[in-house]
């Protein structure tokens, strides 16, 4: 996993007051930001409901780490007061 992307997702959680952990055992924590990694790419996702449904924040699917880092840095700048 890409630690810079993970740190940026954690920053999103902190700035929005979202849960720090994706789930608490029996249910998913709605609002938690996480990094998905598959097919050689990464995506920023957010837990949508307690069953664990997620949504792709940028709607772009998986992209190279460098591309997601740039998008995520801009997203964090917009969240930061």
Beta strands, then each sheet from edge to edge (+ up, - down):
strand 1: 33-38
strand 2: 41-47
strand 3: 54-56
sheet 1: 1+ 2- 3+
end
